[in-house]
Every structure is written in C-alpha cells, then in structure tokens.
C-alpha cells in the first residue's frame, strides 16, 4: 500500500509540473525583467526629442525622472526600450545605433541609474554607459 501511495504522489507532481511548464512555454505575454519607475510625470508630452537636448521647452512642464534598473544580460536596445517607454527618447533602435556608433555597447554594466528630462541626450548616454 505504501508504494502505491508514493507512486500516486510522484505521478501527481509530474502532471502538475508538466501543466505548469506547458502554460509557461505557451503563454503569449512577454514579461520583462527590467523595471522602469517614473517618480514624476510630465504634463506635456507633445513633440519629438532632438538628439542634443531632452524635453526642457517650457518652464511650466514638470521634470520626468526615470530610475533604470539595468540587470545582467541587458543590451542597449533593452535600455532604449525602457527610455522609450518612459517617453525620454523617440526611438529605441536609433538610441541603440547611437550607442554603437560611439563604441559604448560593451560598457553597459548592471546597476540602478537615474536620468531625467532635463539631461541632454549625450548626458543620458554617458550616465548609463560608463567607460
């Protein structure tokens, strides 16, 4: 009787693990391990950003402060996607190409970085990609 109980328990664990694995692998939602936290929101998000300056057009607009949590294995395109999600840059792919042109793609290290909308485009890159 005892072996039968143990076999039933093992079969139950196997079936449960199989179901969880199937749900995990077949799920269409992508979950990112990176996090973007916005401490303050900007009231006016109209217009495109230039490469040389971030949004600092009007004195009445609040400053957007973004905390980037860069984890091991992230690339410049991942950082670009986080900055795009926070409305700090217009295009993540262009950001990644600019980082590659400067030869900084290998200088991305894990850590927490704080950038805001008053920083220039060059300053944002130099803050996150340190030599």
C-alpha positions as CSV (number, residue, x, y, z in Angstrom):
1,X,0.0,0.0,0.0
2,X,2.8,2.4,0.8
3,X,4.5,2.0,-2.6
4,X,1.1,2.7,-4.3
5,X,0.8,5.9,-2.3
6,X,4.3,7.1,-3.2
7,X,3.7,6.3,-6.9
8,X,0.4,8.3,-6.9
9,X,2.2,11.3,-5.3
10,X,5.0,11.1,-7.9
11,X,2.5,11.0,-10.7
12,X,0.7,14.0,-9.3
13,X,3.9,16.0,-9.1
14,X,4.8,15.0,-12.7
15,X,1.4,16.0,-14.1
16,X,1.4,19.3,-12.2
17,X,4.9,20.2,-13.4
18,X,4.0,19.3,-17.0
19,X,0.9,21.6,-16.9
20,X,2.9,24.5,-15.4
21,X,5.7,24.0,-18.0
22,X,3.2,24.0,-20.8
23,X,1.5,27.1,-19.6
24,X,4.8,28.9,-19.2
25,X,6.1,28.0,-22.6
26,X,2.8,28.6,-24.5
27,X,2.0,31.9,-22.9
28,X,2.0,34.8,-25.4
29,X,2.7,37.6,-22.9
30,X,6.3,38.7,-22.7
31,X,7.5,39.7,-19.2
32,X,10.5,41.9,-18.9
33,X,12.9,41.5,-16.1
34,X,13.8,45.2,-16.3
35,X,11.9,47.8,-14.4
36,X,11.2,51.4,-15.2
37,X,9.9,53.6,-12.4
38,X,8.7,57.1,-13.1
39,X,8.7,59.2,-10.0
40,X,7.3,62.4,-11.5
41,X,5.2,62.7,-14.6
42,X,5.5,65.3,-17.3
43,X,2.3,67.2,-18.2
44,X,3.1,67.9,-21.8
45,X,4.4,65.1,-24.0
46,X,3.9,66.7,-27.4
47,X,6.7,66.9,-30.0
48,X,9.8,64.9,-30.9
49,X,13.1,65.0,-29.0
50,X,16.2,66.1,-30.7
51,X,19.5,64.2,-30.1
52,X,21.2,67.2,-28.4
53,X,18.6,68.1,-25.8
54,X,15.8,66.4,-23.9
55,X,12.4,68.0,-23.2
56,X,13.0,71.3,-21.5
57,X,10.8,73.5,-23.6
58,X,8.5,75.1,-21.1
59,X,9.0,76.2,-17.6
60,X,5.6,75.0,-16.6
61,X,6.3,71.4,-17.5
62,X,7.4,69.1,-14.7
63,X,10.6,67.2,-14.9
64,X,10.4,63.5,-15.7
65,X,12.7,61.5,-13.5
66,X,13.3,57.9,-14.5
67,X,15.0,55.2,-12.5
68,X,16.5,52.5,-14.7
69,X,17.3,49.1,-13.2
70,X,19.8,47.5,-15.6
71,X,20.2,43.8,-15.0
72,X,22.8,41.3,-16.2
73,X,22.5,40.4,-19.8
74,X,20.6,43.6,-20.9
75,X,21.7,45.3,-24.1
76,X,21.5,48.9,-25.4
77,X,18.2,48.1,-27.2
78,X,16.7,47.0,-23.8
79,X,17.8,50.3,-22.2
80,X,16.4,52.1,-25.3
81,X,13.1,50.4,-24.9
82,X,12.9,51.4,-21.2
83,X,13.7,55.0,-22.1
84,X,11.1,54.9,-25.0
85,X,8.5,53.6,-22.6
86,X,9.2,56.5,-20.2
87,X,9.0,59.0,-23.2
88,X,12.6,60.0,-22.8
89,X,13.7,59.2,-26.3
90,X,11.7,59.0,-29.6
91,X,13.1,55.6,-30.9
92,X,14.9,52.7,-29.1
93,X,16.5,51.4,-32.3
94,X,18.1,54.8,-33.0
95,X,19.3,55.1,-29.4
96,X,21.0,51.7,-29.8
97,X,22.6,52.6,-33.1
98,X,23.9,55.9,-31.5
99,X,25.4,53.9,-28.6
100,X,27.1,51.5,-31.1
101,X,28.5,54.5,-33.2
102,X,30.2,55.8,-30.0
103,X,31.6,52.3,-29.3
104,X,29.9,52.1,-25.9
105,X,27.8,49.0,-26.4
106,X,30.1,46.9,-24.2
107,X,30.2,49.5,-21.4
108,X,26.7,48.7,-20.1
109,X,27.0,47.4,-16.5
110,X,24.3,46.2,-14.2
111,X,23.1,48.8,-11.7
112,X,20.5,51.5,-11.0
113,X,20.7,54.7,-13.0
114,X,18.7,57.9,-12.6
115,X,18.0,60.1,-15.6
116,X,15.6,63.0,-16.1
117,X,14.2,65.0,-18.9
118,X,16.5,68.0,-18.2
119,X,19.5,65.9,-19.2
120,X,20.9,66.1,-22.7
121,X,20.9,63.1,-25.0
122,X,24.7,62.8,-24.6
123,X,24.5,63.1,-20.8
124,X,21.9,60.3,-20.6
125,X,24.1,58.0,-22.7
126,X,27.2,58.9,-20.6
127,X,25.3,58.3,-17.4
128,X,24.2,54.8,-18.3
129,X,27.2,53.6,-20.5
130,X,30.3,54.4,-18.4
131,X,33.8,53.7,-19.6
